[in-house]
Amino acid sequence: PASPPAPASRETPAAEDRKEAPAPAPGLLSAERLEALRNALAGKPPGEITLVTVFGQPTSVQLAGELRTILVQAGWKVETIQGVFPRTPQESSLVVHSRDSLPPTMSTLSAALAGVDLVSLPINVITNPDRPPGYLGLIVAPLSPGS
């Protein structure tokens, strides 16, 4: 009598499952920009930041997620919140309590973000006296196509 066919290896079904899984969404930031940002933050003292995404703007949320990953890897404590704006911000802005209480990590972060073209120079800084002294936030504007 003929022997039964050999059972398929356990790797075959897993490989087939991977083919059927949806591909991850491409990142908004290229690998080069992410690496440049990672390098700009490496070895610098981390801080705390609130990333403010723009309600109803998926690229703002996605970009904030990509930034969060890099910042957390660099040791930053990151909170992400969603903001509602009367008009969609056209560029990302840093938010501080006042110009008299700028957090020391702001210069590191602003230079890193400018270095990968995520904020333009001069950097838009918004003061918000409702925030505590030393507060640092980043309104993450949605990226336009081709950014």
C-alpha positions in Angstrom: 0.0 0.0 0.0 1.1 3.6 -0.7 2.1 5.6 2.2 0.0 8.7 3.0 1.4 12.0 1.8 3.8 13.7 4.2 2.1 16.4 6.3 2.9 19.9 5.3 5.4 21.7 7.5 4.0 24.0 10.1 5.7 27.0 8.3 3.6 26.7 5.2 0.2 27.7 6.8 1.9 30.6 8.6 3.5 31.8 5.4 0.1 31.6 3.7 -1.5 33.6 6.5 1.1 36.3 6.2 0.3 36.6 2.5 -3.3 37.2 3.3 -2.7 39.8 6.0 -3.2 43.4 4.9 0.1 45.2 4.3 0.9 47.8 7.0 0.1 51.3 5.9 3.1 53.1 4.5 4.6 55.6 6.9 4.3 59.3 6.2 8.0 59.8 7.0 10.6 58.1 5.0 13.1 55.8 6.7 15.8 58.5 6.1 13.8 61.2 7.8 13.0 58.9 10.8 16.6 58.0 11.1 17.7 61.6 10.9 15.2 62.5 13.7 16.3 59.5 15.8 20.0 60.7 15.4 19.1 64.3 16.2 17.6 63.2 19.5 20.2 60.6 20.4 22.2 61.4 23.5 20.2 64.5 24.2 18.2 64.8 27.5 14.7 63.6 27.0 11.7 65.6 28.1 7.9 65.5 28.3 5.7 66.5 25.4 2.0 66.5 24.5 1.4 65.7 20.8 -1.9 67.4 19.8 -3.5 65.8 16.7 -6.0 67.6 14.6 -9.5 66.2 14.9 -10.7 64.7 11.6 -7.3 64.7 10.0 -5.9 61.1 9.6 -2.5 62.3 8.5 -2.1 64.3 11.7 -2.9 61.2 13.7 -0.6 59.0 11.7 2.3 61.5 11.8 1.8 61.9 15.6 2.1 58.2 15.9 5.3 58.1 14.0 6.8 61.0 16.0 5.6 59.3 19.3 7.5 56.1 18.4 10.8 58.0 17.8 10.3 60.2 20.9 9.6 57.2 23.2 12.6 55.4 21.8 14.7 58.5 22.7 13.4 58.3 26.3 10.7 61.0 26.1 7.4 60.8 28.0 4.8 61.4 25.4 1.1 62.1 25.8 -1.2 62.3 22.7 -4.4 64.2 22.7 -6.8 65.3 20.0 -7.6 69.0 19.5 -10.4 70.7 17.7 -9.4 73.8 15.7 -11.5 76.5 14.1 -9.3 76.1 11.0 -7.0 73.2 10.1 -3.4 74.2 11.0 -1.2 74.5 8.0 2.0 73.9 9.8 3.0 72.2 13.1 3.6 74.5 16.0 5.2 74.2 19.5 3.0 75.2 22.4 4.4 76.5 25.7 3.1 78.2 28.8 4.9 81.4 28.2 8.1 82.6 26.5 9.5 83.2 30.0 9.2 79.5 30.9 10.5 77.7 27.9 11.3 74.1 28.6 15.0 73.3 28.2 14.2 70.4 25.9 12.4 72.7 23.4 15.6 73.7 21.6 16.7 70.1 21.1 13.2 69.1 19.8 12.7 72.2 17.6 16.2 71.7 16.0 15.5 68.0 15.4 12.0 68.7 13.8 13.4 71.5 11.7 16.3 69.3 10.5 13.8 66.8 9.0 11.5 69.6 7.6 8.6 68.9 10.0 8.6 72.5 11.2 9.7 75.5 9.3 12.1 78.2 10.5 11.4 80.4 12.3 9.5 77.9 14.4 5.9 78.9 15.2 5.6 79.0 19.0 2.2 79.5 20.6 1.9 80.6 24.2 -0.9 79.2 26.3 -1.1 80.5 29.9 -3.6 77.8 30.7 -0.8 75.3 30.5 1.7 74.8 33.5 5.1 76.5 33.4 7.6 74.2 31.6 4.8 72.7 29.4 5.8 71.6 25.9 3.3 70.6 23.3 3.4 70.1 19.5 0.3 70.7 17.4 0.8 68.1 14.6 -0.5 69.6 11.4 -1.7 67.2 8.8 0.9 66.6 6.1 0.0 67.7 2.6 0.7 65.2 -0.3 4.3 65.2 -1.2 5.5 66.5 2.1 
